[in-house]
Amino acid sequence: MKEATVARIDTQGPTLEALVKRAEELQPLLRKNAVASEQNRRAAEENIEAMREAGLFRLMVPKRLGGHEGTLRSHLEVSAMLAEGCGGTAWVMALSNVCAWFTSLGTEQAQNDVFGANPDARVAGVFTTSPTSQRVEGGLRISGKWYSSSGSLHADWASVGVEERDAHGVVIGKFLGLMPRSEFTIEDTWFTAGMRASGSNCIVANDVFIPNHRLLDMGAAIEGEYATEFKDETAYRAQFVPFASLILNGPMLGMGRAALKYVIENAPRRAVTYTSYEKQTDSVAFQLQIAEAALKIDTAHLRAFRSADEIDEASRLGIKLDAVTRARVRADVGLVNTLITDALNILLSAHGAGSFAETSPMQRWWRDANTAARHAVALPAVGNELYGKALLGVENTVTPLV
């Protein structure tokens, strides 16, 4: 793409604090639309447009293309702040931005295809690979279905897993392939107990051609080797799996904070039923529950932010994290989610059975967090096994996604 066709915007951009403030200012709107977003199984268009106007979909887009070129820490902080208003909407923002980051690891031509004329372009994605592909001149032709693609209903592009096989059916390459919205359809499959507002439906493609410049080599990416020609852009030097996995914690942190604030704010107006306590705040048992939940939420933040800062610093310095640290990040992702879901369980019990009323946001945070915590990349058992193997020097035969 020629230089003249690429959007150019002031490369200074807003500070992290300004972006977090913008996210905070959107909380009343997201809260207002939370029930409708859940009922409609998609984030309200008013939410999406407000986040676009605030520039939050540009968080991980390169500055040279009109984005903010954010850090992983900024990704966590902005998505957590949004999640205090609506977990599902925050999830859409989080996954759209990590897919923007994936796109920015690709070739300049691929980046320009997506963001050149529209720095607000949104990308949805799924790692799982397509069942059918064929090598043709200039690229691959693919067909298949990719389930649970968060934000797909609002996406301009899709980044999907693609396998290339030889004549004997042996996998010889794995890629993330970019398709424009005109090339795929959405199958309505997202009927879940939680995270309904994320609209994580199924992407469907039938014999779609993906040119070579829009195929990101996953094997190389997992080792931190990217196709982007802009090697001086530190935001796109972070290691693939640690970055991609940790973004799953951002909305969880926000939902944990929201629940803690809600229970504390309501405590002076709620009694402990069938006891002498007219206010929950007078109960020592309640005080202990609040302290325990707050400590778990605080610990979750400390671990998530430590990992984010380590990844950002390594990216800034242009160095790679060692194998043990990479494995610990995978374990941290699962532990952070466990800490948040544990805290939510405590807070629901402390707040009382009213937490489960449909009119209470508590039950939505509980369902959304418990659904999000089961993302395959965030499973604690897998993360702990990977970390244990790394600490003991045992070969990892579980997954390359470390």
DRENZAZA-545299 format. One record per residue (C-alpha): x, y, z; residue in one letter; residue number from 1. Coordinates in steps of 0.02 Angstrom, whole numbers. Example, Ala and Ser with C-alpha at 12.3 -4.5 7.8 and 13.67 -1.06 7.14 Angstrom:
% residues 2
+--------+--------+--------+------+------+
|     px |     py |     pz | rolo | miza |
+--------+--------+--------+------+------+
|    615 |   -225 |    390 |    a |    1 |
|    684 |    -53 |    357 |    s |    2 |
+--------+--------+--------+------+------+
% end
This chain:
% residues 402
+--------+--------+--------+------+------+
|     px |     py |     pz | rolo | miza |
+--------+--------+--------+------+------+
|      0 |      0 |      0 |    m |    1 |
|     68 |    170 |    -44 |    k |    2 |
|    114 |    293 |     91 |    e |    3 |
|    -21 |    417 |     42 |    a |    4 |
|   -162 |    294 |     79 |    t |    5 |
|   -109 |    257 |    258 |    v |    6 |
|   -190 |    356 |    399 |    a |    7 |
|    -65 |    462 |    495 |    r |    8 |
|   -108 |    535 |    664 |    i |    9 |
|     -8 |    625 |    799 |    d |   10 |
|    114 |    496 |    864 |    t |   11 |
|    116 |    566 |   1041 |    q |   12 |
|    -60 |    512 |   1085 |    g |   13 |
|   -144 |    505 |   1256 |    p |   14 |
|    -55 |    443 |   1411 |    t |   15 |
|    -98 |    279 |   1496 |    l |   16 |
|   -181 |    379 |   1635 |    e |   17 |
|   -289 |    470 |   1507 |    a |   18 |
|   -344 |    307 |   1425 |    l |   19 |
|   -387 |    230 |   1592 |    v |   20 |
|   -486 |    387 |   1636 |    k |   21 |
|   -581 |    373 |   1471 |    r |   22 |
|   -625 |    193 |   1515 |    a |   23 |
|   -682 |    245 |   1688 |    e |   24 |
|   -794 |    380 |   1615 |    e |   25 |
|   -883 |    247 |   1511 |    l |   26 |
|   -933 |    143 |   1664 |    q |   27 |
|  -1106 |    224 |   1689 |    p |   28 |
|  -1151 |    191 |   1507 |    l |   29 |
|  -1091 |     11 |   1515 |    l |   30 |
|  -1187 |    -19 |   1677 |    r |   31 |
|  -1344 |     55 |   1599 |    k |   32 |
|  -1330 |    -65 |   1452 |    n |   33 |
|  -1268 |   -218 |   1547 |    a |   34 |
|  -1434 |   -308 |   1559 |    v |   35 |
|  -1480 |   -275 |   1377 |    a |   36 |
|  -1307 |   -328 |   1319 |    s |   37 |
|  -1326 |   -492 |   1411 |    e |   38 |
|  -1503 |   -522 |   1351 |    q |   39 |
|  -1456 |   -485 |   1170 |    n |   40 |
|  -1297 |   -590 |   1185 |    r |   41 |
|  -1191 |   -450 |   1113 |    r |   42 |
|  -1116 |   -290 |   1180 |    a |   43 |
|  -1234 |   -145 |   1150 |    a |   44 |
|  -1191 |    -45 |    995 |    e |   45 |
|  -1194 |    110 |   1105 |    e |   46 |
|  -1052 |     33 |   1206 |    n |   47 |
|   -952 |    -11 |   1051 |    i |   48 |
|   -973 |    162 |    977 |    e |   49 |
|   -926 |    247 |   1141 |    a |   50 |
|   -767 |    142 |   1154 |    m |   51 |
|   -726 |    184 |    974 |    r |   52 |
|   -750 |    370 |   1006 |    e |   53 |
|   -637 |    356 |   1159 |    a |   54 |
|   -504 |    277 |   1049 |    g |   55 |
|   -500 |    118 |   1153 |    l |   56 |
|   -502 |      1 |   1003 |    f |   57 |
|   -339 |     85 |    949 |    r |   58 |
|   -250 |     36 |   1108 |    l |   59 |
|   -135 |    -93 |   1026 |    m |   60 |
|   -130 |    -19 |    850 |    v |   61 |
|     40 |     54 |    798 |    p |   62 |
|     59 |    242 |    817 |    k |   63 |
|    114 |    258 |    637 |    r |   64 |
|    -59 |    195 |    589 |    l |   65 |
|   -154 |    307 |    707 |    g |   66 |
|   -154 |    196 |    861 |    g |   67 |
|    -90 |    213 |   1039 |    h |   68 |
|     39 |     71 |   1030 |    e |   69 |
|      1 |     25 |   1209 |    g |   70 |
|     89 |    -86 |   1334 |    t |   71 |
|     23 |   -247 |   1407 |    l |   72 |
|      2 |   -154 |   1572 |    r |   73 |
|   -108 |    -26 |   1484 |    s |   74 |
|   -210 |   -166 |   1409 |    h |   75 |
|   -244 |   -240 |   1580 |    l |   76 |
|   -285 |    -75 |   1662 |    e |   77 |
|   -404 |    -14 |   1526 |    v |   78 |
|   -498 |   -180 |   1510 |    s |   79 |
|   -511 |   -196 |   1700 |    a |   80 |
|   -585 |    -21 |   1713 |    m |   81 |
|   -714 |    -60 |   1579 |    l |   82 |
|   -759 |   -224 |   1663 |    a |   83 |
|   -817 |   -130 |   1818 |    e |   84 |
|   -958 |    -73 |   1705 |    g |   85 |
|   -988 |   -230 |   1600 |    c |   86 |
|   -879 |   -384 |   1597 |    g |   87 |
|   -939 |   -443 |   1426 |    g |   88 |
|   -908 |   -274 |   1344 |    t |   89 |
|   -734 |   -267 |   1422 |    a |   90 |
|   -700 |   -441 |   1355 |    w |   91 |
|   -742 |   -382 |   1178 |    v |   92 |
|   -622 |   -236 |   1197 |    m |   93 |
|   -486 |   -349 |   1271 |    a |   94 |
|   -497 |   -481 |   1135 |    l |   95 |
|   -513 |   -354 |    994 |    s |   96 |
|   -357 |   -266 |   1054 |    n |   97 |
|   -253 |   -423 |   1072 |    v |   98 |
|   -303 |   -468 |    894 |    c |   99 |
|   -247 |   -294 |    842 |    a |  100 |
|    -81 |   -336 |    925 |    w |  101 |
|    -72 |   -501 |    829 |    f |  102 |
|   -105 |   -405 |    668 |    t |  103 |
|     34 |   -283 |    710 |    s |  104 |
|    158 |   -427 |    720 |    l |  105 |
|    127 |   -463 |    536 |    g |  106 |
|    196 |   -384 |    379 |    t |  107 |
|    179 |   -199 |    343 |    e |  108 |
|     63 |   -243 |    199 |    q |  109 |
|    -51 |   -344 |    313 |    a |  110 |
|    -54 |   -204 |    442 |    q |  111 |
|    -96 |    -77 |    308 |    n |  112 |
|   -234 |   -190 |    240 |    d |  113 |
|   -319 |   -188 |    410 |    v |  114 |
|   -278 |    -19 |    486 |    f |  115 |
|   -214 |     87 |    341 |    g |  116 |
|   -379 |    168 |    298 |    a |  117 |
|   -462 |    140 |    468 |    n |  118 |
|   -360 |    139 |    629 |    p |  119 |
|   -523 |     95 |    720 |    d |  120 |
|   -540 |    -70 |    625 |    a |  121 |
|   -584 |   -211 |    742 |    r |  122 |
|   -514 |   -387 |    728 |    v |  123 |
|   -588 |   -544 |    806 |    a |  124 |
|   -488 |   -703 |    819 |    g |  125 |
|   -473 |   -887 |    863 |    v |  126 |
|   -313 |   -990 |    880 |    f |  127 |
|   -390 |  -1158 |    838 |    t |  128 |
|   -347 |  -1212 |    662 |    t |  129 |
|   -456 |  -1237 |    509 |    s |  130 |
|   -499 |  -1413 |    455 |    p |  131 |
|   -471 |  -1377 |    271 |    t |  132 |
|   -335 |  -1281 |    178 |    s |  133 |
|   -253 |  -1290 |      9 |    q |  134 |
|    -91 |  -1211 |    -48 |    r |  135 |
|   -116 |  -1110 |   -206 |    v |  136 |
|    -12 |   -981 |   -295 |    e |  137 |
|     15 |   -833 |   -179 |    g |  138 |
|    -64 |   -904 |    -22 |    g |  139 |
|   -189 |  -1028 |     51 |    l |  140 |
|   -372 |  -1063 |     21 |    r |  141 |
|   -461 |  -1109 |    181 |    i |  142 |
|   -630 |  -1170 |    239 |    s |  143 |
|   -696 |  -1207 |    412 |    g |  144 |
|   -780 |  -1150 |    571 |    k |  145 |
|   -696 |  -1061 |    716 |    w |  146 |
|   -799 |  -1064 |    876 |    y |  147 |
|   -807 |   -942 |   1021 |    s |  148 |
|   -738 |   -790 |    932 |    s |  149 |
|   -766 |   -648 |   1055 |    s |  150 |
|   -818 |   -484 |    975 |    g |  151 |
|   -846 |   -565 |    806 |    s |  152 |
|  -1015 |   -477 |    790 |    l |  153 |
|   -924 |   -309 |    791 |    h |  154 |
|   -771 |   -359 |    690 |    a |  155 |
|   -709 |   -289 |    525 |    d |  156 |
|   -580 |   -429 |    508 |    w |  157 |
|   -551 |   -604 |    577 |    a |  158 |
|   -384 |   -680 |    625 |    s |  159 |
|   -404 |   -869 |    626 |    v |  160 |
|   -294 |  -1021 |    648 |    g |  161 |
|   -242 |  -1106 |    487 |    v |  162 |
|   -152 |  -1271 |    460 |    e |  163 |
|    -57 |  -1316 |    303 |    e |  164 |
|    -34 |  -1501 |    267 |    r |  165 |
|     70 |  -1593 |    138 |    d |  166 |
|      5 |  -1725 |     16 |    a |  167 |
|     14 |  -1856 |    154 |    h |  168 |
|    -89 |  -1754 |    277 |    g |  169 |
|     59 |  -1705 |    385 |    v |  170 |
|     52 |  -1530 |    460 |    v |  171 |
|    193 |  -1426 |    386 |    i |  172 |
|    140 |  -1255 |    446 |    g |  173 |
|     24 |  -1164 |    565 |    k |  174 |
|    -29 |   -985 |    540 |    f |  175 |
|   -146 |   -847 |    594 |    l |  176 |
|   -234 |   -792 |    436 |    g |  177 |
|   -324 |   -626 |    413 |    l |  178 |
|   -492 |   -618 |    323 |    m |  179 |
|   -596 |   -461 |    290 |    p |  180 |
|   -777 |   -460 |    350 |    r |  181 |
|   -840 |   -481 |    173 |    s |  182 |
|   -758 |   -652 |    164 |    e |  183 |
|   -837 |   -737 |    315 |    f |  184 |
|  -1005 |   -758 |    399 |    t |  185 |
|  -1057 |   -774 |    582 |    i |  186 |
|  -1154 |   -924 |    648 |    e |  187 |
|  -1257 |   -888 |    803 |    d |  188 |
|  -1190 |  -1015 |    927 |    t |  189 |
|  -1156 |   -916 |   1087 |    w |  190 |
|  -1286 |   -980 |   1212 |    f |  191 |
|  -1199 |   -983 |   1381 |    t |  192 |
|  -1223 |   -958 |   1567 |    a |  193 |
|  -1101 |   -813 |   1573 |    g |  194 |
|  -1005 |   -688 |   1466 |    m |  195 |
|  -1158 |   -678 |   1354 |    r |  196 |
|  -1123 |   -497 |   1308 |    a |  197 |
|   -958 |   -548 |   1228 |    s |  198 |
|  -1054 |   -617 |   1079 |    g |  199 |
|   -923 |   -753 |   1056 |    s |  200 |
|  -1003 |   -833 |    904 |    n |  201 |
|   -934 |   -945 |    767 |    c |  202 |
|   -838 |   -879 |    616 |    i |  203 |
|   -875 |   -975 |    456 |    v |  204 |
|   -771 |   -970 |    296 |    a |  205 |
|   -797 |  -1064 |    134 |    n |  206 |
|   -650 |  -1072 |     13 |    d |  207 |
|   -575 |   -905 |     62 |    v |  208 |
|   -408 |   -853 |    -12 |    f |  209 |
|   -281 |   -783 |    111 |    i |  210 |
|   -126 |   -709 |     29 |    p |  211 |
|     44 |   -750 |    100 |    n |  212 |
|     70 |   -576 |    171 |    h |  213 |
|    -82 |   -602 |    284 |    r |  214 |
|    -20 |   -768 |    355 |    l |  215 |
|     74 |   -750 |    521 |    l |  216 |
|    187 |   -900 |    553 |    d |  217 |
|    133 |   -965 |    724 |    m |  218 |
|    287 |  -1073 |    751 |    g |  219 |
|    400 |   -922 |    730 |    a |  220 |
|    283 |   -809 |    829 |    a |  221 |
|    284 |   -923 |    981 |    i |  222 |
|    474 |   -903 |    981 |    e |  223 |
|    459 |   -714 |    971 |    g |  224 |
|    505 |   -701 |    787 |    e |  225 |
|    383 |   -588 |    696 |    y |  226 |
|    359 |   -533 |    516 |    a |  227 |
|    340 |   -347 |    554 |    t |  228 |
|    473 |   -241 |    472 |    e |  229 |
|    465 |   -114 |    614 |    f |  230 |
|    584 |   -197 |    737 |    k |  231 |
|    607 |    -36 |    837 |    d |  232 |
|    425 |    -35 |    895 |    e |  233 |
|    444 |   -105 |   1069 |    t |  234 |
|    259 |   -144 |   1090 |    a |  235 |
|    276 |   -280 |    959 |    y |  236 |
|    430 |   -366 |   1028 |    r |  237 |
|    341 |   -448 |   1176 |    a |  238 |
|    336 |   -637 |   1175 |    q |  239 |
|    179 |   -706 |   1097 |    f |  240 |
|    103 |   -827 |   1223 |    v |  241 |
|    142 |   -732 |   1384 |    p |  242 |
|     63 |   -577 |   1307 |    f |  243 |
|    -86 |   -667 |   1230 |    a |  244 |
|   -127 |   -763 |   1388 |    s |  245 |
|   -111 |   -623 |   1516 |    l |  246 |
|   -238 |   -511 |   1428 |    i |  247 |
|   -370 |   -634 |   1488 |    l |  248 |
|   -345 |   -569 |   1665 |    n |  249 |
|   -394 |   -387 |   1634 |    g |  250 |
|   -584 |   -406 |   1635 |    p |  251 |
|   -572 |   -526 |   1782 |    m |  252 |
|   -483 |   -396 |   1887 |    l |  253 |
|   -617 |   -268 |   1850 |    g |  254 |
|   -761 |   -383 |   1894 |    m |  255 |
|   -677 |   -427 |   2059 |    g |  256 |
|   -656 |   -243 |   2102 |    r |  257 |
|   -835 |   -203 |   2053 |    a |  258 |
|   -906 |   -340 |   2165 |    a |  259 |
|   -799 |   -287 |   2313 |    l |  260 |
|   -853 |   -105 |   2297 |    k |  261 |
|  -1035 |   -155 |   2279 |    y |  262 |
|  -1037 |   -263 |   2435 |    v |  263 |
|   -944 |   -134 |   2540 |    i |  264 |
|  -1056 |     10 |   2483 |    e |  265 |
|  -1215 |    -88 |   2523 |    n |  266 |
|  -1157 |   -161 |   2688 |    a |  267 |
|  -1215 |    -16 |   2800 |    p |  268 |
|  -1392 |    -36 |   2730 |    r |  269 |
|  -1405 |   -225 |   2744 |    r |  270 |
|  -1436 |   -330 |   2899 |    a |  271 |
|  -1366 |   -503 |   2932 |    v |  272 |
|  -1530 |   -597 |   2923 |    t |  273 |
|  -1583 |   -700 |   3074 |    y |  274 |
|  -1450 |   -620 |   3184 |    t |  275 |
|  -1444 |   -469 |   3299 |    s |  276 |
|  -1340 |   -372 |   3172 |    y |  277 |
|  -1443 |   -233 |   3094 |    e |  278 |
|  -1296 |   -184 |   2986 |    k |  279 |
|  -1175 |   -304 |   2901 |    q |  280 |
|  -1033 |   -186 |   2946 |    t |  281 |
|  -1058 |   -228 |   3131 |    d |  282 |
|  -1027 |   -414 |   3105 |    s |  283 |
|   -851 |   -476 |   3139 |    v |  284 |
|   -886 |   -626 |   3025 |    a |  285 |
|   -933 |   -506 |   2885 |    f |  286 |
|   -778 |   -401 |   2917 |    q |  287 |
|   -669 |   -556 |   2901 |    l |  288 |
|   -753 |   -606 |   2738 |    q |  289 |
|   -725 |   -433 |   2664 |    i |  290 |
|   -543 |   -436 |   2715 |    a |  291 |
|   -515 |   -608 |   2641 |    e |  292 |
|   -598 |   -562 |   2476 |    a |  293 |
|   -503 |   -397 |   2465 |    a |  294 |
|   -337 |   -485 |   2496 |    l |  295 |
|   -372 |   -610 |   2358 |    k |  296 |
|   -419 |   -472 |   2235 |    i |  297 |
|   -265 |   -371 |   2285 |    d |  298 |
|   -153 |   -523 |   2264 |    t |  299 |
|   -228 |   -554 |   2092 |    a |  300 |
|   -183 |   -376 |   2041 |    h |  301 |
|     -7 |   -391 |   2108 |    l |  302 |
|     28 |   -552 |   2012 |    r |  303 |
|    -53 |   -493 |   1850 |    a |  304 |
|     36 |   -326 |   1853 |    f |  305 |
|    203 |   -405 |   1898 |    r |  306 |
|    192 |   -519 |   1746 |    s |  307 |
|    135 |   -376 |   1634 |    a |  308 |
|    278 |   -265 |   1690 |    d |  309 |
|    405 |   -405 |   1664 |    e |  310 |
|    341 |   -436 |   1487 |    i |  311 |
|    338 |   -250 |   1446 |    d |  312 |
|    514 |   -224 |   1514 |    e |  313 |
|    584 |   -371 |   1416 |    a |  314 |
|    500 |   -302 |   1261 |    s |  315 |
|    573 |   -130 |   1292 |    r |  316 |
|    748 |   -203 |   1312 |    l |  317 |
|    728 |   -319 |   1163 |    g |  318 |
|    762 |   -477 |   1264 |    i |  319 |
|    667 |   -640 |   1283 |    k |  320 |
|    596 |   -707 |   1443 |    l |  321 |
|    673 |   -869 |   1503 |    d |  322 |
|    575 |  -1032 |   1497 |    a |  323 |
|    536 |  -1033 |   1683 |    v |  324 |
|    465 |   -856 |   1680 |    t |  325 |
|    360 |   -894 |   1527 |    r |  326 |
|    288 |  -1048 |   1612 |    a |  327 |
|    257 |   -949 |   1772 |    r |  328 |
|    156 |   -821 |   1673 |    v |  329 |
|     44 |   -961 |   1610 |    r |  330 |
|     22 |  -1018 |   1790 |    a |  331 |
|     -6 |   -840 |   1849 |    d |  332 |
|   -148 |   -817 |   1724 |    v |  333 |
|   -241 |   -965 |   1798 |    g |  334 |
|   -202 |   -915 |   1977 |    l |  335 |
|   -263 |   -736 |   1951 |    v |  336 |
|   -428 |   -803 |   1885 |    n |  337 |
|   -443 |   -924 |   2031 |    t |  338 |
|   -411 |   -786 |   2156 |    l |  339 |
|   -547 |   -679 |   2078 |    i |  340 |
|   -676 |   -819 |   2070 |    t |  341 |
|   -636 |   -868 |   2249 |    d |  342 |
|   -658 |   -688 |   2304 |    a |  343 |
|   -824 |   -677 |   2213 |    l |  344 |
|   -887 |   -833 |   2302 |    n |  345 |
|   -843 |   -756 |   2469 |    i |  346 |
|   -926 |   -591 |   2423 |    l |  347 |
|  -1086 |   -676 |   2366 |    l |  348 |
|  -1098 |   -766 |   2532 |    s |  349 |
|  -1058 |   -608 |   2629 |    a |  350 |
|  -1184 |   -502 |   2533 |    h |  351 |
|  -1319 |   -634 |   2554 |    g |  352 |
|  -1442 |   -733 |   2450 |    a |  353 |
|  -1499 |   -572 |   2369 |    g |  354 |
|  -1341 |   -585 |   2264 |    s |  355 |
|  -1435 |   -710 |   2156 |    f |  356 |
|  -1581 |   -598 |   2116 |    a |  357 |
|  -1591 |   -559 |   1930 |    e |  358 |
|  -1591 |   -375 |   1975 |    t |  359 |
|  -1424 |   -390 |   2064 |    s |  360 |
|  -1262 |   -363 |   1966 |    p |  361 |
|  -1178 |   -485 |   2085 |    m |  362 |
|  -1248 |   -639 |   1999 |    q |  363 |
|  -1193 |   -572 |   1828 |    r |  364 |
|  -1015 |   -539 |   1887 |    w |  365 |
|  -1012 |   -713 |   1964 |    w |  366 |
|  -1073 |   -797 |   1803 |    r |  367 |
|   -965 |   -691 |   1688 |    d |  368 |
|   -806 |   -718 |   1791 |    a |  369 |
|   -833 |   -905 |   1810 |    n |  370 |
|   -862 |   -922 |   1623 |    t |  371 |
|   -710 |   -817 |   1576 |    a |  372 |
|   -600 |   -911 |   1700 |    a |  373 |
|   -628 |  -1071 |   1601 |    r |  374 |
|   -542 |  -1006 |   1444 |    h |  375 |
|   -429 |  -1147 |   1386 |    a |  376 |
|   -271 |  -1041 |   1393 |    v |  377 |
|   -310 |   -993 |   1573 |    a |  378 |
|   -342 |  -1166 |   1647 |    l |  379 |
|   -247 |  -1174 |   1814 |    p |  380 |
|   -209 |  -1360 |   1805 |    a |  381 |
|   -122 |  -1342 |   1636 |    v |  382 |
|    -29 |  -1186 |   1689 |    g |  383 |
|     30 |  -1266 |   1850 |    n |  384 |
|     91 |  -1421 |   1758 |    e |  385 |
|    189 |  -1315 |   1635 |    l |  386 |
|    266 |  -1215 |   1777 |    y |  387 |
|    310 |  -1371 |   1876 |    g |  388 |
|    394 |  -1450 |   1725 |    k |  389 |
|    493 |  -1291 |   1694 |    a |  390 |
|    550 |  -1279 |   1876 |    l |  391 |
|    605 |  -1461 |   1876 |    l |  392 |
|    686 |  -1458 |   1705 |    g |  393 |
|    561 |  -1587 |   1639 |    v |  394 |
|    524 |  -1582 |   1453 |    e |  395 |
|    361 |  -1495 |   1406 |    n |  396 |
|    259 |  -1616 |   1300 |    t |  397 |
|     94 |  -1533 |   1344 |    v |  398 |
|     81 |  -1382 |   1229 |    t |  399 |
|    191 |  -1261 |   1131 |    p |  400 |
|     87 |  -1117 |   1198 |    l |  401 |
|    206 |  -1059 |   1333 |    v |  402 |
+--------+--------+--------+------+------+
% end
